[in-house]
Amino acid sequence: MGHKSAFVSIVGRPNTGKSTLINALVGEAIAITSHHPNTTRRAIRGIVHRSDAQLIFVDTPGMHKPRTALGGALNSIVDESMDSVDVIIQCIPIDEPVGAGDLHVARQIAAHPNARKFAVVTKMDKSDRARAPEQLMRIQELAETAGFSWDEVIPISAQRGEQVELLIELLVGLAPEGPAFYPKDATSDQSLEIVLADLIRAAAIQDLKDELPHSVAVTIDEMSEREDRKLIDIHAAIIVERDSQKSILIGKRGERLREIGSKARRDIEARLGSQVFLALNVKVIPNWQSDTKALDRLGFTRR
């Protein structure tokens, strides 16, 4: 047998453990995770290397009923991620009822008959495992209702690393012969600017509530290395939609913004392996989630 390679799309409704799964598969945090729905806003590719195979996983935003132009753009990203892949994985949590949102996703999967179809039962560490047989039955029924059958159904705890290696082995077994598309040291295809912007956004939304996390975006405006190479300067903007949101992020006497900056700086320094000077400011772009021109400027692809 020659070298094998496969593209695998990871889909599901919001907050089903997709980003946690891809981080466990790759073995490092390439996608930010949060309890807030739709934390993932781009198709993030994570690469798993084996001596005889390469798997390219595509983490996607949660598929949902869009209320804004941003929501429509995120759903388009999911649709595009399922085109021409070898396997589609639907993440379904063990601790939540299988419902209409899961069926909507399954029906989108059914529209790709050439892809193998896996159900990954996520968050196995968060529920009484006695519930598993009933949930597995519901997941089988889900596929039947959507008009297909699962090739594999695999319970996983990505947090504990349980059955992650089994999933990789099953995918390698199904992968067709093909070249390695990425160098052996690559774990993701994300640009450095996107990685850093996501680290800042993760720090910004960590303790936010209600709808505010959805209104937060981050841009890297400038990044440079000082001549002595001992410090990297990063200037970034946190984007919100209203002045009241700006006030929340800045906090009393700027305390919250300093906390965001401190956490983000630590995370960025850990990623870059260098000391960082991080300058943050908060900008208001009114209703940017529904402004198609603003979405273009912020780098979100729309159909």
Secondary structure per residue as TSV (DSSP state, phi and psi in degrees):
chain	resnum	aa	ss	phi	psi
A	1	M	-	360.0	138.7
A	2	G	-	-86.2	-170.5
A	3	H	-	-66.6	145.2
A	4	K	E	-119.3	150.7
A	5	S	E	-150.0	150.9
A	6	A	E	-151.7	145.8
A	7	F	E	-102.7	131.5
A	8	V	E	-129.2	120.7
A	9	S	E	-95.8	131.6
A	10	I	E	-106.6	116.9
A	11	V	E	-129.3	170.9
A	12	G	-	159.3	170.1
A	13	R	S	-71.9	171.6
A	14	P	T	-59.6	146.1
A	15	N	T	62.3	41.8
A	16	T	S	-107.4	6.6
A	17	G	S	94.8	19.2
A	18	K	H	-65.0	-49.0
A	19	S	H	-68.2	-38.0
A	20	T	H	-62.2	-38.3
A	21	L	H	-65.1	-48.5
A	22	I	H	-65.5	-34.7
A	23	N	H	-62.6	-40.5
A	24	A	H	-68.4	-38.2
A	25	L	H	-65.2	-44.5
A	26	V	H	-77.1	-30.3
A	27	G	T	92.4	11.6
A	28	E	S	-157.7	163.0
A	29	A	-	-81.1	93.5
A	30	I	-	-98.0	-15.6
A	31	A	S	-125.5	135.0
A	32	I	-	-73.5	146.9
A	33	T	-	-121.6	151.3
A	34	S	-	-162.7	158.3
A	35	H	S	-76.7	-8.9
A	36	H	S	-79.2	134.6
A	37	P	T	-62.6	151.5
A	38	N	T	57.4	39.0
A	39	T	-	-65.7	-39.7
A	40	T	-	-76.8	128.1
A	41	R	-	-123.8	2.1
A	42	R	S	-138.9	162.2
A	43	A	-	-77.3	114.9
A	44	I	E	-107.5	120.6
A	45	R	E	-93.9	129.1
A	46	G	E	-117.7	136.6
A	47	I	E	-112.5	128.6
A	48	V	E	-111.2	127.6
A	49	H	E	-107.6	134.9
A	50	R	E	-127.5	162.5
A	51	S	T	-59.2	-30.5
A	52	D	T	-117.4	8.2
A	53	A	E	-158.4	158.4
A	54	Q	E	-136.8	128.5
A	55	L	E	-111.3	129.2
A	56	I	E	-110.9	108.8
A	57	F	E	-94.1	139.9
A	58	V	E	-116.8	106.0
A	59	D	E	-79.5	138.0
A	60	T	-	-128.3	160.2
A	61	P	-	-62.7	157.6
A	62	G	-	-66.9	131.5
A	63	M	-	-77.6	129.3
A	64	H	-	-152.8	170.5
A	65	K	-	-77.2	113.1
A	66	P	-	-73.6	140.3
A	67	R	S	-112.3	-9.5
A	68	T	S	-137.1	170.6
A	69	A	H	-62.4	-34.6
A	70	L	H	-60.9	-45.1
A	71	G	H	-58.9	-40.9
A	72	G	H	-64.0	-39.5
A	73	A	H	-64.5	-39.9
A	74	L	H	-65.5	-40.6
A	75	N	H	-64.5	-35.4
A	76	S	H	-63.5	-37.1
A	77	I	H	-61.1	-42.2
A	78	V	H	-64.6	-46.4
A	79	D	H	-56.7	-46.1
A	80	E	H	-66.4	-32.6
A	81	S	H	-66.1	-23.3
A	82	M	T	-88.3	-8.7
A	83	D	T	-73.6	128.1
A	84	S	T	62.8	28.2
A	85	V	-	-97.3	162.8
A	86	D	S	-84.3	-34.9
A	87	V	E	-139.1	141.1
A	88	I	E	-116.4	126.4
A	89	I	E	-105.5	125.7
A	90	Q	E	-102.2	124.1
A	91	C	E	-88.6	127.3
A	92	I	E	-133.8	117.2
A	93	P	E	-67.9	145.3
A	94	I	T	-69.4	-27.8
A	95	D	T	-99.6	14.5
A	96	E	S	-132.3	144.1
A	97	P	-	-62.6	143.2
A	98	V	-	-72.8	123.9
A	99	G	-	-135.6	-162.2
A	100	A	H	-62.5	-36.5
A	101	G	H	-62.9	-40.7
A	102	D	H	-65.4	-39.5
A	103	L	H	-65.4	-39.5
A	104	H	H	-59.0	-44.6
A	105	V	H	-63.9	-44.2
A	106	A	H	-61.0	-36.8
A	107	R	H	-68.5	-32.7
A	108	Q	H	-67.3	-38.2
A	109	I	H	-63.3	-40.2
A	110	A	H	-60.5	-22.9
A	111	A	T	-75.1	0.7
A	112	H	-	-122.2	75.1
A	113	P	T	-66.5	-21.3
A	114	N	T	-82.8	-13.1
A	115	A	S	-87.5	141.0
A	116	R	E	-68.2	153.0
A	117	K	E	-128.3	119.1
A	118	F	E	-114.4	140.3
A	119	A	E	-104.6	124.6
A	120	V	E	-108.3	117.4
A	121	V	E	-86.0	106.8
A	122	T	E	-92.2	168.9
A	123	K	-	61.8	37.4
A	124	M	G	-63.2	-20.2
A	125	D	G	-79.5	-5.3
A	126	K	G	-108.2	14.6
A	127	S	S	-149.6	157.5
A	128	D	-	-66.0	121.0
A	129	R	G	-68.0	-10.0
A	130	A	G	-64.9	-20.1
A	131	R	G	-79.7	-13.3
A	132	A	H	-58.4	-47.1
A	133	P	H	-57.0	-42.0
A	134	E	H	-64.9	-41.6
A	135	Q	H	-66.4	-38.8
A	136	L	H	-63.7	-37.0
A	137	M	H	-64.7	-42.7
A	138	R	H	-63.0	-36.5
A	139	I	H	-70.1	-37.2
A	140	Q	H	-63.3	-43.1
A	141	E	H	-64.1	-34.4
A	142	L	H	-58.0	-48.2
A	143	A	H	-64.0	-42.5
A	144	E	H	-59.8	-42.3
A	145	T	H	-64.0	-36.6
A	146	A	H	-79.3	-11.9
A	147	G	T	98.8	26.2
A	148	F	-	-151.8	179.2
A	149	S	-	-123.9	143.5
A	150	W	-	-70.0	139.5
A	151	D	S	-76.3	-34.1
A	152	E	E	-149.5	146.4
A	153	V	E	-126.1	119.2
A	154	I	E	-129.8	115.0
A	155	P	E	-74.2	135.6
A	156	I	-	-141.2	143.6
A	157	S	B	-113.3	100.1
A	158	A	T	-67.0	-32.5
A	159	Q	T	-61.9	-39.2
A	160	R	T	-95.7	-6.9
A	161	G	T	75.6	16.6
A	162	E	B	-78.7	124.2
A	163	Q	T	70.5	7.8
A	164	V	H	-65.2	-44.5
A	165	E	H	-65.7	-35.5
A	166	L	H	-60.7	-44.0
A	167	L	H	-59.5	-44.5
A	168	I	H	-61.0	-44.2
A	169	E	H	-62.3	-41.3
A	170	L	H	-63.5	-40.9
A	171	L	H	-68.4	-40.8
A	172	V	H	-61.7	-39.2
A	173	G	H	-62.1	-31.7
A	174	L	H	-90.1	-14.8
A	175	A	-	-65.3	138.1
A	176	P	-	-77.6	163.0
A	177	E	B	-63.8	136.8
A	178	G	-	-176.4	167.3
A	179	P	-	-79.8	168.4
A	180	A	-	-80.1	122.5
A	181	F	-	-87.2	-17.0
A	182	Y	S	-129.5	151.8
A	183	P	-	-59.5	156.9
A	184	K	T	-63.8	-24.4
A	185	D	T	-92.1	0.9
A	186	A	-	-84.2	131.6
A	187	T	-	-113.6	-12.1
A	188	S	B	-158.3	159.0
A	189	D	-	-102.4	6.8
A	190	Q	-	-70.4	143.4
A	191	S	-	-71.2	156.2
A	192	L	H	-61.1	-38.5
A	193	E	H	-61.7	-40.5
A	194	I	H	-66.9	-41.3
A	195	V	H	-60.0	-47.1
A	196	L	H	-67.8	-39.8
A	197	A	H	-61.8	-38.7
A	198	D	H	-68.6	-35.7
A	199	L	H	-64.2	-39.5
A	200	I	H	-67.9	-42.0
A	201	R	H	-64.0	-39.9
A	202	A	H	-60.1	-41.5
A	203	A	H	-67.0	-36.7
A	204	A	H	-69.7	-37.4
A	205	I	H	-94.6	-0.2
A	206	Q	T	-52.1	-46.6
A	207	D	T	-113.1	15.8
A	208	L	-	-80.7	156.3
A	209	K	-	-127.4	173.6
A	210	D	T	58.9	-136.0
A	211	E	T	-91.0	-8.7
A	212	L	G	-57.9	-40.8
A	213	P	G	-56.2	-32.9
A	214	H	G	-68.5	-24.0
A	215	S	G	-89.9	2.0
A	216	V	-	-98.8	128.6
A	217	A	E	-133.0	162.7
A	218	V	E	-136.4	137.5
A	219	T	E	-123.5	143.5
A	220	I	E	-93.3	112.1
A	221	D	E	-86.8	-31.5
A	222	E	E	-159.1	140.9
A	223	M	E	-146.0	128.9
A	224	S	E	-150.2	152.9
A	225	E	E	-101.7	131.0
A	226	R	-	-68.9	157.5
A	227	E	T	-58.7	-35.3
A	228	D	T	-78.1	-4.1
A	229	R	S	62.1	19.6
A	230	K	S	-99.9	-5.3
A	231	L	-	-150.9	139.0
A	232	I	E	-110.5	126.2
A	233	D	E	-91.8	128.1
A	234	I	E	-129.2	125.0
A	235	H	E	-113.1	122.9
A	236	A	E	-134.2	155.1
A	237	A	E	-118.0	133.3
A	238	I	E	-96.3	120.3
A	239	I	E	-98.0	133.0
A	240	V	E	-132.1	177.8
A	241	E	S	-103.1	-20.0
A	242	R	S	-139.1	156.5
A	243	D	H	-62.2	-34.8
A	244	S	H	-64.0	-35.4
A	245	Q	H	-68.6	-37.9
A	246	K	H	-60.5	-42.4
A	247	S	H	-63.1	-38.4
A	248	I	H	-64.2	-44.0
A	249	L	H	-69.3	-34.4
A	250	I	H	-74.4	-41.7
A	251	G	-	76.2	174.1
A	252	K	G	-64.7	123.3
A	253	R	G	54.8	28.3
A	254	G	G	76.7	12.9
A	255	E	H	-64.4	-43.9
A	256	R	H	-66.7	-40.7
A	257	L	H	-63.5	-36.6
A	258	R	H	-65.8	-38.1
A	259	E	H	-64.7	-42.5
A	260	I	H	-60.5	-45.7
A	261	G	H	-62.3	-40.6
A	262	S	H	-64.8	-45.6
A	263	K	H	-66.3	-46.4
A	264	A	H	-61.7	-40.6
A	265	R	H	-62.8	-42.4
A	266	R	H	-61.5	-43.2
A	267	D	H	-66.4	-39.6
A	268	I	H	-67.9	-41.7
A	269	E	H	-62.5	-38.5
A	270	A	H	-64.5	-36.8
A	271	R	H	-72.9	-41.4
A	272	L	H	-87.9	-20.6
A	273	G	T	68.1	32.2
A	274	S	S	-150.6	155.7
A	275	Q	-	-70.8	147.3
A	276	V	E	-132.6	138.4
A	277	F	E	-102.5	116.4
A	278	L	E	-113.2	119.5
A	279	A	E	-109.8	120.8
A	280	L	E	-114.6	141.5
A	281	N	E	-136.3	157.9
A	282	V	E	-110.1	125.6
A	283	K	E	-115.8	149.3
A	284	V	E	-107.1	122.0
A	285	I	-	-118.6	101.3
A	286	P	T	-53.3	126.8
A	287	N	T	50.7	42.5
A	288	W	G	-62.1	-27.4
A	289	Q	G	-64.2	-24.3
A	290	S	G	-107.6	2.9
A	291	D	-	-100.7	106.0
A	292	T	H	-63.1	-33.5
A	293	K	H	-68.1	-41.1
A	294	A	H	-64.1	-39.0
A	295	L	H	-61.3	-40.3
A	296	D	H	-62.3	-43.5
A	297	R	H	-65.0	-32.3
A	298	L	T	-86.0	0.2
A	299	G	T	91.3	17.5
A	300	F	-	-93.1	126.8
A	301	T	-	-82.0	133.0
A	302	R	-	-119.9	149.7
A	303	R	-	-81.9	360.0
